């Protein structure tokens, strides 16, 4: 796959580390667990969108854009990284934040990613939950064009065939790391939402004949819907790259058992997963994506789906900035009592 023919900027501190979680492996008494540290990609506290933005911002600059326009949920990791990437390359940024959660805490609406969006200088608009948000940014984009701007529109999560190229690159990187360390990977697990990460990984692995299965743990949509969404984008990315034959639909596998009450809604399993990784490995997950994704991995290990002797790689897609919007879910919203102070 010749990725050099696509416009691209360099943002990612790559290759990101592939670490063995020795303490969690012992604690869960199952497969050997590895973690690919895409939380450490280097842009605005890191995360998986950084890889996608290399190609998206590259295309924006090639099209002589003056402003980047995107959308996401209130505590969107994608929005935070997009604004930072735009500013790095001299572009203005307008973002639409969808209020998918109407009863969040003050932290949720003002801290975490929202604070960083403001710090990076985004123009922020809000929308009520349930709208077609990509249609909303299209309407705003048209208004900007009428004012003489050249907006570049990025869909939620950066998840189109351009953004997915970032995870084709990640798949190539992961295979190279596995080959170098003689690591046989039995499965890759990650949180799947807007589909670009899973689609890119699948295309990248299939394009190398790597024969490594990928399991997406959904944070929003039901299994059938999420699998279809991933397959649609994977096919588009496959064709965009000019790969031969048809994309193998059967490689798309999603588990939607760990969504809980809905997108962005905390679950006890998420809180346990975030706490376990923090206290046993010193690694921060996030409450919306990786926390639920890792909760799924833990539960599947406990149920025997993954077994001793296997090697499982969890792709850490970042998002720890969102923890500050969810302090109450962990019982840490209250300040230290006076008696705790020295």
Rosetta silent file (secondary structure, phi, psi, omega in degrees, C-alpha in Angstrom):
SEQUENCE: XXXXXXXXXXXXXXXXXXXXXXXXXXXXXXXXXXXXXXXXXXXXXXXXXXXXXXXXXXXXXXXXXXXXXXXXXXXXXXXXXXXXXXXXXXXXXXXXXXXXXXXXXXXXXXXXXXXXXXXXXXXXXXXXXXXXXXXXXXXXXXXXXXXXXXXXXXXXXXXXXXXXXXXXXXXXXXXXXXXXXXXXXXXXXXXXXXXXXXXXXXXXXXXXXXXXXXXXXXXXXXXXXXXXXXXXXXXXXXXXXXXXXXXXXXXXXXXXXXXXXXXXXXXXXXXXXXXXXXXXXXXXXXXXXXXXXXXXXXXXXXXXXXXXXXXXXXXXXXXXXXXXXXXXXXXXXXXXXXXXXX
SCORE:     score description
SCORE:     0.000 S_00000001
   1 L     0.000  120.908 -176.923    0.000    0.000    0.000 S_00000001
   2 L   -92.524   92.012 -178.582    1.550    3.254   -1.167 S_00000001
   3 H   -81.865  -13.918 -177.283    0.538    5.791    1.492 S_00000001
   4 H   -67.768  -14.517 -178.259    3.128    8.339    0.336 S_00000001
   5 H   -82.972   -2.995 -179.632    0.801    9.478   -2.466 S_00000001
   6 L  -101.867  138.480  176.326   -1.649   11.035    0.008 S_00000001
   7 L   -56.257  137.973 -174.302   -1.139   14.537    1.464 S_00000001
   8 L  -155.722  142.888  168.511    0.134   14.207    5.021 S_00000001
   9 L  -111.139  168.419 -179.536    1.610   16.215    7.862 S_00000001
  10 L  -109.314  119.758 -179.381    3.652   14.757   10.720 S_00000001
  11 L  -128.215  -31.313 -168.315    2.103   14.871   14.175 S_00000001
  12 L   -84.120  133.251  170.642    2.539   11.443   15.781 S_00000001
  13 L   -80.477   92.045 -171.458    5.398   10.495   18.058 S_00000001
  14 L  -121.990  153.983   -0.552    5.805    7.110   16.425 S_00000001
  15 L   -74.759  143.521  173.944    6.196    4.267   16.841 S_00000001
  16 L   -73.996  151.051 -173.695    4.118    4.315   19.998 S_00000001
  17 L   -64.419  147.303  170.795    5.263    1.843   22.626 S_00000001
  18 E  -114.744  105.661 -171.547    4.006   -1.727   22.772 S_00000001
  19 E  -109.911  146.583  172.914    4.126   -2.658   26.466 S_00000001
  20 E   -88.483  126.851  176.972    3.510   -5.892   28.359 S_00000001
  21 L   -89.753   79.789 -172.997    1.056   -5.431   31.232 S_00000001
  22 H   -65.491  -39.637 -177.693    2.773   -7.891   33.537 S_00000001
  23 H   -68.850  -44.560  177.617    0.843   -6.955   36.681 S_00000001
  24 H   -66.068  -36.644  177.499   -2.590   -7.149   35.047 S_00000001
  25 H   -59.549  -45.445  178.657   -1.604  -10.397   33.345 S_00000001
  26 H   -66.426  -42.486 -176.035   -0.780  -11.933   36.746 S_00000001
  27 H   -63.348  -42.374 -176.431   -3.862  -10.469   38.413 S_00000001
  28 H   -86.489  -15.313  174.714   -6.317  -11.768   35.805 S_00000001
  29 L    54.660   45.213 -179.785   -4.489  -15.106   35.370 S_00000001
  30 L  -132.087 -133.965 -179.108   -5.313  -15.297   31.696 S_00000001
  31 L   -70.948  165.627  171.269   -3.579  -14.376   28.443 S_00000001
  32 E   -75.237  125.966 -176.197   -0.552  -12.142   28.244 S_00000001
  33 E  -103.456  128.224  175.047   -1.906   -8.607   27.861 S_00000001
  34 E  -118.474  156.022 -179.832   -0.037   -6.012   25.838 S_00000001
  35 E  -133.194  127.926  177.025   -0.996   -2.390   25.298 S_00000001
  36 E   -93.010  116.860 -165.411   -0.220   -0.213   22.285 S_00000001
  37 L   -84.941   63.340  175.809    0.261    3.269   23.722 S_00000001
  38 H   -78.296    4.300  166.149   -1.605    5.444   21.243 S_00000001
  39 H   -75.574  -13.834 -177.568   -2.499    7.593   24.227 S_00000001
  40 H  -109.823   41.951 -178.976    1.089    8.862   23.853 S_00000001
  41 L   -78.939  -11.280  168.280    0.923   10.121   20.266 S_00000001
  42 L   102.214  -11.593 -177.201    2.202   13.526   21.354 S_00000001
  43 L  -105.965  116.651  169.682   -0.518   16.012   20.339 S_00000001
  44 L    54.038   49.772 -175.012   -2.576   17.781   23.018 S_00000001
  45 L    77.313    2.376  171.767   -2.229   14.940   25.593 S_00000001
  46 L    86.184  176.951  179.796   -2.312   12.327   22.807 S_00000001
  47 L   136.991  169.028 -172.376   -4.857    9.897   21.442 S_00000001
  48 L   -69.331  -23.974 -176.983   -5.823    7.968   18.340 S_00000001
  49 H   -67.405  -21.047  179.595   -7.130   10.972   16.385 S_00000001
  50 H   -58.184  -42.501  178.857   -3.576   12.269   16.016 S_00000001
  51 H   -63.078  -43.297 -179.989   -2.822    9.539   13.468 S_00000001
  52 H   -64.561  -39.810 -176.121   -5.974   10.345   11.501 S_00000001
  53 H   -67.891  -20.419  174.681   -5.265   14.063   11.582 S_00000001
  54 H   -57.986  -41.436 -178.881   -1.937   13.592    9.822 S_00000001
  55 H   -85.330  -35.477 -179.387   -3.894   12.792    6.659 S_00000001
  56 H   -68.813  -47.147  177.859   -6.903   15.041    7.331 S_00000001
  57 H   -68.017  -34.717  175.357   -4.844   18.168    8.015 S_00000001
  58 H   -58.451  -43.776  179.097   -2.589   17.209    5.105 S_00000001
  59 H   -69.896  -37.935  178.339   -5.597   17.231    2.805 S_00000001
  60 H   -59.661  -44.378  179.220   -6.911   20.469    4.330 S_00000001
  61 H   -66.884  -37.886  178.384   -3.623   22.227    3.584 S_00000001
  62 H   -63.648  -29.343  179.116   -3.542   20.770    0.067 S_00000001
  63 L   -91.205    8.321  177.120   -6.984   22.285   -0.501 S_00000001
  64 L    61.689   35.902  179.102   -5.803   25.710    0.789 S_00000001
  65 L   -65.902  150.667  174.087   -8.258   25.643    3.680 S_00000001
  66 L  -107.095  -17.960 -175.091   -8.375   28.570    6.099 S_00000001
  67 E  -149.744  140.568  173.900  -10.446   26.879    8.790 S_00000001
  68 E  -100.194  139.465 -178.175  -11.119   23.363   10.027 S_00000001
  69 E  -130.512  126.279  179.609  -14.684   22.498   11.027 S_00000001
  70 E  -149.385 -179.435 -176.831  -15.661   19.382   12.967 S_00000001
  71 E  -147.110  161.113  177.748  -18.067   18.008   15.558 S_00000001
  72 E  -177.975  177.697  175.943  -18.246   15.658   18.503 S_00000001
  73 E   -68.927  167.631 -175.862  -19.805   15.070   21.902 S_00000001
  74 L   -50.709  -47.924 -178.963  -19.233   17.597   24.679 S_00000001
  75 L   -98.363   45.635 -175.421  -16.183   15.749   26.028 S_00000001
  76 L   -73.080  124.040  171.776  -14.875   14.791   22.573 S_00000001
  77 H   -68.521  -37.149 -179.970  -11.258   13.640   22.385 S_00000001
  78 H   -60.760  -45.790 -178.594  -11.428   14.084   18.610 S_00000001
  79 H   -61.473  -46.453  179.721  -12.416   17.734   18.870 S_00000001
  80 H   -56.127  -46.964 -178.688   -9.582   18.497   21.302 S_00000001
  81 H   -71.316  -34.641  179.920   -6.936   16.968   19.052 S_00000001
  82 H   -64.874  -44.680  179.486   -8.418   18.496   15.887 S_00000001
  83 H   -61.457  -44.364 -179.462   -8.307   22.017   17.294 S_00000001
  84 H   -62.548  -42.778  179.888   -4.707   21.539   18.439 S_00000001
  85 H   -65.469  -41.464  178.844   -3.626   20.165   15.053 S_00000001
  86 H   -60.162  -46.541 -177.425   -5.353   22.997   13.201 S_00000001
  87 H   -65.871  -34.839  178.730   -3.653   25.641   15.309 S_00000001
  88 H   -59.704  -32.595 -177.793   -0.265   23.983   14.863 S_00000001
  89 L  -106.563   21.236  171.316   -0.583   24.488   11.104 S_00000001
  90 L    76.755   20.013  179.976   -2.016   27.993   11.242 S_00000001
  91 L  -102.719  144.595  170.669   -5.664   27.107   10.659 S_00000001
  92 E   -74.984  163.652 -178.459   -8.658   28.450   12.559 S_00000001
  93 E  -141.430  126.891  171.974  -11.011   25.898   14.089 S_00000001
  94 E  -115.454  132.139 -177.809  -14.782   25.882   14.603 S_00000001
  95 E  -129.722  142.435  175.775  -16.290   22.979   16.522 S_00000001
  96 E  -108.980  119.773 -179.439  -19.856   21.880   17.195 S_00000001
  97 E  -102.106  121.101 -179.021  -20.344   20.078   20.502 S_00000001
  98 E   -88.536  128.904 -179.172  -23.371   17.807   20.704 S_00000001
  99 E   -85.637   73.736  179.707  -25.032   17.603   24.103 S_00000001
 100 L   -69.416  -26.166  176.925  -25.586   13.845   24.075 S_00000001
 101 L  -113.148  117.624 -175.393  -25.729   13.902   27.882 S_00000001
 102 L   -95.017   -4.175 -175.308  -28.166   16.483   29.222 S_00000001
 103 L  -126.708   33.529  179.836  -27.620   15.901   32.934 S_00000001
 104 L   -73.210  168.480  179.057  -23.846   16.013   33.301 S_00000001
 105 L   -78.725  167.070  173.054  -22.001   17.662   36.168 S_00000001
 106 H   -55.129  -35.362  176.010  -20.423   21.136   35.957 S_00000001
 107 H   -58.522  -41.644 -176.484  -17.100   19.330   35.431 S_00000001
 108 H   -62.133  -37.959 -176.089  -18.534   17.601   32.368 S_00000001
 109 H   -90.426  -10.524 -175.715  -19.503   20.886   30.710 S_00000001
 110 H  -131.622  -15.185 -175.536  -16.470   22.936   31.705 S_00000001
 111 L  -109.325 -168.709  176.655  -13.472   20.776   32.517 S_00000001
 112 L    57.073 -129.752 -176.186  -11.469   18.087   30.724 S_00000001
 113 H   -64.256  -32.830 -179.835  -11.641   18.317   26.945 S_00000001
 114 H   -63.739  -44.474  176.334  -13.919   21.381   26.997 S_00000001
 115 H   -58.020  -43.434 -178.941  -11.318   23.369   28.928 S_00000001
 116 H   -68.879  -37.655  175.142   -8.647   22.299   26.440 S_00000001
 117 H   -55.101  -44.749 -179.831  -10.836   23.196   23.438 S_00000001
 118 H   -67.743  -41.608 -179.211  -11.067   26.708   24.859 S_00000001
 119 H   -60.804  -38.211  179.408   -7.373   26.840   25.701 S_00000001
 120 L   -78.122   -5.775  173.018   -6.453   25.984   22.096 S_00000001
 121 L    88.752   28.437  179.000   -8.699   28.804   20.898 S_00000001
 122 L   -71.143  147.198  164.538  -11.582   26.971   19.243 S_00000001
 123 E   -86.182  117.178 -171.304  -14.743   28.749   18.174 S_00000001
 124 E  -110.494  131.071  169.295  -17.332   26.584   19.937 S_00000001
 125 E  -123.213  149.939  178.138  -21.004   26.129   19.119 S_00000001
 126 E  -113.188  154.623  177.026  -23.325   23.673   20.872 S_00000001
 127 E  -136.676  148.306  174.817  -26.159   21.565   19.537 S_00000001
 128 E   -68.248  157.035 -179.763  -28.832   19.480   21.296 S_00000001
 129 L   -66.154  152.255  173.582  -28.432   15.732   21.196 S_00000001
 130 L    94.951   -3.157  178.052  -29.908   13.645   18.409 S_00000001
 131 L   -80.843  163.810  170.389  -29.241   15.882   15.417 S_00000001
 132 L   -79.276   97.390 -170.346  -27.416   14.813   12.262 S_00000001
 133 H   -71.355  -30.126  176.305  -24.174   16.450   13.328 S_00000001
 134 H   -69.773  -31.803  173.332  -22.367   16.006   10.022 S_00000001
 135 H   -67.880  -35.096  178.170  -25.285   17.812    8.367 S_00000001
 136 H   -63.552  -43.676 -179.730  -24.902   20.541   10.988 S_00000001
 137 H   -71.407  -28.551  175.846  -21.251   21.131   10.145 S_00000001
 138 H   -63.434  -40.460  179.299  -22.117   21.120    6.448 S_00000001
 139 H   -67.262  -42.182  178.063  -24.584   23.970    7.073 S_00000001
 140 H   -65.065  -39.538  178.346  -22.065   25.927    9.117 S_00000001
 141 H   -60.058  -39.545  178.777  -19.454   25.314    6.435 S_00000001
 142 H   -63.774  -40.379  177.238  -21.724   26.798    3.786 S_00000001
 143 H   -63.530  -37.551  178.311  -22.154   29.908    5.889 S_00000001
 144 H   -66.960  -38.206  177.776  -18.386   30.235    6.250 S_00000001
 145 H   -62.624  -38.685  179.368  -17.929   29.945    2.475 S_00000001
 146 H   -64.615  -22.460  178.178  -20.395   32.781    1.963 S_00000001
 147 L   -92.038    4.162  176.559  -18.148   34.891    4.192 S_00000001
 148 L    94.543    3.922  178.287  -15.111   34.139    2.029 S_00000001
 149 L   -83.855  163.841  174.193  -13.532   31.394    4.143 S_00000001
 150 L  -118.987   88.694 -177.938  -12.311   28.044    2.834 S_00000001
 151 E   -81.553  146.630  172.810  -13.500   25.532    5.440 S_00000001
 152 E  -114.511  118.960 -173.960  -12.327   21.929    5.532 S_00000001
 153 E   -93.321  127.881  177.793  -14.989   19.665    7.049 S_00000001
 154 L  -115.526  123.518  179.926  -13.946   16.698    9.183 S_00000001
 155 L   -67.178  165.657  178.086  -16.656   14.205   10.205 S_00000001
 156 H   -52.015  133.319  179.453  -17.064   13.091   13.802 S_00000001
 157 H    74.864    1.025 -174.660  -14.074   11.108   15.000 S_00000001
 158 H    64.081   25.469 -169.334  -12.170   11.935   11.824 S_00000001
 159 L   -97.515   78.950  165.305  -13.769    8.762   10.535 S_00000001
 160 L  -133.984 -174.567 -174.540  -13.759    8.786    6.759 S_00000001
 161 L   -67.150  -23.233  176.509  -11.480    7.038    4.280 S_00000001
 162 L   -73.742  -51.452  179.561   -8.864    9.802    4.618 S_00000001
 163 L   -61.870  -36.812 -178.831   -8.731    9.656    8.408 S_00000001
 164 L   -61.768  -21.034  177.276   -8.761    5.849    8.440 S_00000001
 165 H   -58.776  -28.550  178.184   -5.383    5.889    6.685 S_00000001
 166 H   -60.045  -33.980  179.988   -3.903    6.796   10.059 S_00000001
 167 H   -91.764  -12.070  163.486   -4.827    3.356   11.383 S_00000001
 168 H   -64.773  -43.968  176.402   -3.624    1.623    8.267 S_00000001
 169 H   -60.732  -43.617  179.888   -0.268    3.120    9.292 S_00000001
 170 H   -61.067  -40.541  178.060   -0.791    1.918   12.873 S_00000001
 171 H   -61.690  -41.835  177.362   -1.465   -1.621   11.654 S_00000001
 172 H   -63.107  -41.804  179.495    1.778   -1.577    9.695 S_00000001
 173 H   -63.285  -44.281 -178.707    3.608   -0.266   12.754 S_00000001
 174 H   -64.050  -43.972  178.706    2.118   -2.921   15.036 S_00000001
 175 H   -62.281  -40.802  178.560    3.052   -5.786   12.708 S_00000001
 176 H   -62.752  -41.502  178.727    6.607   -4.454   12.467 S_00000001
 177 H   -65.724  -41.489  178.900    6.873   -4.305   16.267 S_00000001
 178 H   -63.962  -42.137  179.027    5.485   -7.821   16.625 S_00000001
 179 H   -63.442  -41.727 -177.731    7.922   -9.159   14.038 S_00000001
 180 H   -64.652  -35.500 -177.918   10.860   -7.427   15.692 S_00000001
 181 L  -100.047    7.600 -179.395   10.049   -8.896   19.112 S_00000001
 182 L    55.623   41.166 -179.637    8.876  -12.300   17.795 S_00000001
 183 L   -98.635  117.828  174.637    5.453  -11.691   19.333 S_00000001
 184 L   -86.619  111.616 -178.437    2.600  -13.775   17.937 S_00000001
 185 L   -89.244  122.525 -179.947   -0.526  -11.652   18.384 S_00000001
 186 L   -88.628  -25.042  177.220   -3.681  -13.714   18.810 S_00000001
 187 E  -165.289  146.146  170.968   -6.092  -10.776   18.876 S_00000001
 188 E  -107.942  132.001 -179.430   -6.199   -6.983   18.849 S_00000001
 189 E  -122.888  140.866  176.791   -8.870   -5.404   21.068 S_00000001
 190 E  -159.990  164.177  174.582   -9.941   -1.759   21.154 S_00000001
 191 E   -79.484  132.173 -179.005  -12.891    0.549   21.838 S_00000001
 192 E  -117.896  129.223 -179.567  -14.887    1.245   18.688 S_00000001
 193 L  -130.821  -82.211 -178.262  -17.090    4.311   18.246 S_00000001
 194 L   -80.679   -1.936  167.466  -16.997    6.379   15.067 S_00000001
 195 L    88.727  -14.295 -174.460  -15.425    3.347   13.276 S_00000001
 196 H   -64.702  -36.520 -179.799  -12.294    4.904   11.740 S_00000001
 197 H   -66.853  -49.498 -178.590   -9.839    3.158   14.037 S_00000001
 198 H   -64.851  -43.302  179.773  -11.299   -0.311   13.523 S_00000001
 199 H   -60.590  -45.694 -179.701  -11.752    0.172    9.776 S_00000001
 200 H   -64.250  -43.064  177.666   -8.166    1.382    9.361 S_00000001
 201 H   -59.839  -46.165 -178.435   -6.725   -1.431   11.474 S_00000001
 202 H   -62.423  -45.028  179.543   -8.642   -4.068    9.519 S_00000001
 203 H   -63.945  -43.666 -179.532   -7.592   -2.675    6.141 S_00000001
 204 H   -64.334  -41.293  179.750   -3.987   -2.340    7.262 S_00000001
 205 H   -71.578  -42.664  178.725   -3.802   -5.864    8.675 S_00000001
 206 H   -65.126  -37.939  179.908   -5.605   -7.442    5.728 S_00000001
 207 H   -64.772  -19.953  177.140   -3.407   -5.545    3.295 S_00000001
 208 L  -101.370    1.010 -174.017   -0.373   -7.192    4.909 S_00000001
 209 L    53.975   42.390 -174.190   -1.948  -10.666    5.134 S_00000001
 210 L   -75.609  -22.782 -179.459   -1.200  -10.455    8.846 S_00000001
 211 L    55.055   44.177  175.733   -3.958  -12.910    9.887 S_00000001
 212 L  -115.162  116.195  179.327   -4.524  -11.042   13.175 S_00000001
 213 L   -71.761  151.399  178.851   -8.168  -10.793   14.253 S_00000001
 214 E  -122.165  130.715  175.528   -9.529   -7.501   15.585 S_00000001
 215 E  -115.259  116.839  174.749  -12.293   -7.225   18.188 S_00000001
 216 E   -92.727  128.292  175.331  -13.978   -3.839   18.564 S_00000001
 217 E   -98.246  110.259 -172.768  -15.738   -3.227   21.879 S_00000001
 218 E   -68.930  141.391  175.790  -18.559   -0.822   21.053 S_00000001
 219 L  -109.742    4.345 -176.222  -19.111    2.276   23.179 S_00000001
 220 L  -148.400  -65.699 -169.383  -22.328    3.323   21.482 S_00000001
 221 L   -86.439  155.148  172.542  -24.105    1.321   18.768 S_00000001
 222 L   -62.276  161.141 -174.039  -25.570   -2.210   18.911 S_00000001
 223 H   -52.318  -53.936 -175.061  -23.457   -5.003   17.460 S_00000001
 224 H   -62.640  -42.485 -179.785  -25.157   -5.327   14.053 S_00000001
 225 H   -66.667  -44.170 -179.414  -25.252   -1.587   13.460 S_00000001
 226 H   -65.610  -41.274  178.806  -21.658   -1.048   14.540 S_00000001
 227 H   -62.881  -40.233  179.321  -20.374   -3.934   12.412 S_00000001
 228 H   -66.360  -41.610  178.521  -22.180   -2.577    9.370 S_00000001
 229 H   -62.306  -42.798  178.452  -20.797    0.921    9.968 S_00000001
 230 H   -63.509  -44.768 -177.783  -17.254   -0.426   10.312 S_00000001
 231 H   -62.606  -39.809  179.268  -17.637   -2.564    7.181 S_00000001
 232 H   -61.126  -47.123 -178.778  -18.888    0.385    5.106 S_00000001
 233 H   -70.595  -36.371  177.919  -15.887    2.530    6.036 S_00000001
 234 H   -61.942  -41.928  178.027  -13.447   -0.363    5.674 S_00000001
 235 H   -63.155  -42.918  178.734  -14.703   -0.980    2.113 S_00000001
 236 H   -62.020  -42.015 -179.317  -14.353    2.712    1.266 S_00000001
 237 H   -68.229  -41.122  177.845  -10.826    2.782    2.668 S_00000001
 238 H   -57.546  -47.382  179.906   -9.898   -0.445    0.846 S_00000001
 239 H   -70.856  -36.713  178.389  -11.086    1.038   -2.454 S_00000001
 240 H   -60.053  -36.434  178.764   -9.509    4.439   -1.701 S_00000001
 241 H   -80.452  -13.350 -178.445   -6.158    2.688   -1.371 S_00000001
 242 L    76.511   28.904  179.142   -6.729    0.722   -4.569 S_00000001
 243 L   -69.070  148.281 -177.951   -6.423   -2.691   -2.893 S_00000001
 244 L   -78.295  147.975  177.254   -7.186   -5.677   -5.086 S_00000001
 245 L    74.751 -166.928 -179.218  -10.353   -7.692   -4.705 S_00000001
 246 L  -100.028  147.436  174.982  -13.124   -7.063   -2.207 S_00000001
 247 L   -65.893  132.987 -177.304  -12.662   -6.178    1.435 S_00000001
 248 L   -75.436   99.806 -176.009  -13.383   -9.340    3.504 S_00000001
 249 H   -56.931  -31.215 -176.979  -16.568   -8.442    5.400 S_00000001
 250 H   -66.826  -11.148  178.935  -16.196  -11.413    7.722 S_00000001
 251 H   -79.832  -10.752 -176.990  -13.215   -9.822    9.468 S_00000001
 252 L   -84.984  113.230 -179.050  -15.448   -7.188   11.092 S_00000001
 253 L  -132.157  127.868 -179.476  -16.293   -8.309   14.642 S_00000001
 254 E  -130.685  141.811  171.840  -17.850   -6.118   17.349 S_00000001
 255 E  -115.530  123.641 -177.139  -18.988   -6.823   20.895 S_00000001
 256 L  -111.418   24.454 -175.748  -21.606   -4.380   22.226 S_00000001
 257 L   -79.466   -5.431 -169.969  -22.146   -5.902   25.668 S_00000001
 258 L  -120.061   16.334  179.115  -20.339   -3.140   27.579 S_00000001
 259 L   -68.653  -34.929 -175.069  -22.095    0.046   26.431 S_00000001
 260 L    74.479 -140.008 -176.239  -24.234    0.223   29.577 S_00000001
 261 L   -76.722   -8.694  177.512  -26.976    2.859   29.573 S_00000001
 262 L   147.945  176.443 -179.032  -25.490    4.622   26.563 S_00000001
 263 L   -56.881  131.309  176.215  -22.640    6.620   25.099 S_00000001
 264 L    74.802    0.590  178.962  -20.699    8.533   27.725 S_00000001
 265 L   -91.278  121.792 -178.555  -22.696    6.996   30.584 S_00000001
 266 L   -61.450  149.993  173.496  -20.409    5.523   33.280 S_00000001
 267 L  -127.733  153.002  175.715  -20.677    1.857   34.208 S_00000001
 268 H   -57.596  -36.565  179.755  -19.323    0.047   37.287 S_00000001
 269 H   -65.824  -37.396  176.731  -17.218   -2.143   34.967 S_00000001
 270 H   -63.814  -46.449 -179.838  -15.659    0.960   33.381 S_00000001
 271 H   -59.770  -42.061  178.340  -14.810    2.392   36.811 S_00000001
 272 H   -63.009  -44.760 -177.518  -13.233   -0.928   37.800 S_00000001
 273 H   -63.355  -46.206  179.344  -11.191   -1.140   34.586 S_00000001
 274 H   -61.129  -43.064 -177.875   -9.887    2.437   34.866 S_00000001
 275 H   -67.663  -42.773 -179.953   -9.035    1.908   38.533 S_00000001
 276 H   -60.839  -46.668 -177.247   -7.305   -1.447   37.973 S_00000001
 277 H   -68.619  -36.793  177.756   -5.052   -0.157   35.218 S_00000001
 278 H   -63.986  -43.999 -171.852   -4.224    3.004   37.178 S_00000001
 279 H   -87.100  -17.664  179.974   -3.355    1.166   40.378 S_00000001
 280 H  -108.837  -21.397 -178.159   -1.582   -1.840   38.895 S_00000001
 281 H  -128.900   -6.055 -179.349    0.158   -0.376   35.811 S_00000001
 282 L    67.055   28.489 -178.687    0.181    3.404   36.360 S_00000001
 283 L  -117.228  135.422  179.766   -1.700    3.940   33.073 S_00000001
 284 L   -95.650  125.043  168.758   -4.735    6.186   32.662 S_00000001
 285 L   -93.456 -176.791  175.935   -7.704    5.058   30.582 S_00000001
 286 L  -120.288  161.011 -172.791  -10.660    7.297   29.789 S_00000001
 287 L   -79.905  -15.028 -173.321  -14.285    6.963   30.967 S_00000001
 288 L  -101.274  -41.936 -173.629  -16.013    6.965   27.552 S_00000001
 289 L  -111.077  -74.210 -171.804  -13.904    4.807   25.221 S_00000001
 290 H   -67.014  -29.703  177.362  -10.892    2.947   26.571 S_00000001
 291 H   -62.501  -43.949  178.149  -12.445    2.410   29.997 S_00000001
 292 H   -73.922  -36.327  177.101  -15.368    0.511   28.478 S_00000001
 293 H   -62.076  -44.560 -179.829  -13.129   -1.191   25.923 S_00000001
 294 H   -72.134  -31.341  174.320  -10.787   -2.463   28.616 S_00000001
 295 H   -60.342  -40.073  176.150  -13.751   -3.436   30.796 S_00000001
 296 H   -62.910  -43.171  178.782  -14.848   -5.669   27.926 S_00000001
 297 H   -61.342  -45.062  179.890  -11.394   -7.217   27.683 S_00000001
 298 H   -59.642  -46.998 -178.050  -11.314   -7.916   31.442 S_00000001
 299 H   -64.466  -40.177  179.017  -14.742   -9.553   31.394 S_00000001
 300 H   -65.831  -33.870  175.296  -13.899  -11.699   28.367 S_00000001
 301 H   -66.243  -45.841 -179.524  -10.736  -12.898   30.118 S_00000001
 302 H   -63.007  -29.799  179.272  -12.703  -13.773   33.244 S_00000001
 303 L   -85.822   -3.555  177.894  -15.207  -15.711   31.115 S_00000001
 304 L    86.417    8.605  177.542  -12.435  -17.686   29.411 S_00000001
 305 L   -64.103  -41.561  170.916  -12.871  -16.168   25.946 S_00000001
 306 L  -106.886  140.699 -170.344   -9.151  -15.337   26.033 S_00000001
 307 L  -126.450  166.701  173.527   -6.929  -17.944   27.662 S_00000001
 308 L   -56.797  144.239 -178.566   -3.463  -18.509   29.059 S_00000001
 309 L    93.802  -14.761  177.225   -0.894  -18.940   26.322 S_00000001
 310 L   -94.986  159.178  175.673   -2.498  -16.306   24.108 S_00000001
 311 E  -119.799  118.629 -178.155   -1.200  -12.799   23.460 S_00000001
 312 E  -115.763  131.867  178.275   -3.792  -10.018   23.326 S_00000001
 313 E  -109.467  123.579  174.537   -2.969   -6.429   22.344 S_00000001
 314 E   -98.380  125.583  177.053   -5.193   -3.612   23.550 S_00000001
 315 E   -85.991  112.102 -179.915   -4.979   -0.439   21.468 S_00000001
 316 L   -84.665  105.152 -173.981   -5.062    2.462   23.935 S_00000001
 317 L   -88.244    8.613  172.533   -6.775    5.212   21.952 S_00000001
 318 L    88.361 -161.157  175.456   -6.246    7.881   24.626 S_00000001
 319 L   103.798    9.077 -175.319   -8.735   10.273   26.167 S_00000001
 320 H   -61.481  -21.551  176.909   -7.493   10.602   29.752 S_00000001
 321 H   -58.903  -28.280  179.608   -8.289   14.350   29.648 S_00000001
 322 H   -68.080  -17.056  179.307  -11.932   13.292   29.829 S_00000001
 323 H   -58.243  -33.229 -177.208  -11.417   11.887   33.329 S_00000001
 324 H   -70.638  -15.009  174.092  -11.648   15.428   34.708 S_00000001
 325 H   -89.721   -2.518 -174.252  -15.188   15.625   33.380 S_00000001
 326 L  -130.082   28.248 -177.418  -16.165   12.447   35.248 S_00000001
 327 H   -57.501  -36.866 -176.760  -14.751   12.863   38.746 S_00000001
 328 H   -64.541  -28.296  179.378  -18.144   12.168   40.310 S_00000001
 329 H   -66.150  -24.099 -179.535  -18.311    8.720   38.665 S_00000001
 330 H  -101.195    1.194  179.283  -15.243    7.723   40.673 S_00000001
 331 L    77.189   20.156 -176.393  -16.412    9.317   43.922 S_00000001
 332 L  -112.809   19.991 -175.250  -13.671   11.948   43.849 S_00000001
 333 L   -73.221  -29.804 -178.497  -15.732   15.073   43.151 S_00000001
 334 L   -75.727  144.696  175.980  -15.510   16.411   46.705 S_00000001
 335 L   -68.914  164.746  176.409  -12.373   18.339   47.707 S_00000001
 336 L   -58.905  137.232  176.378  -10.037   16.956   50.324 S_00000001
 337 L   -68.749  155.423 -179.021  -11.445   17.333   53.802 S_00000001
 338 H   -59.097  -32.551 -179.232   -9.629   19.693   56.134 S_00000001
 339 H   -68.975  -17.557  179.239   -8.640   16.691   58.266 S_00000001
 340 H   -81.482  -14.759 -172.309   -6.768   15.216   55.260 S_00000001
 341 L   -88.964  147.381  179.320   -4.482   18.232   55.006 S_00000001
 342 L  -112.376    0.000    0.000   -1.130   18.556   56.723 S_00000001
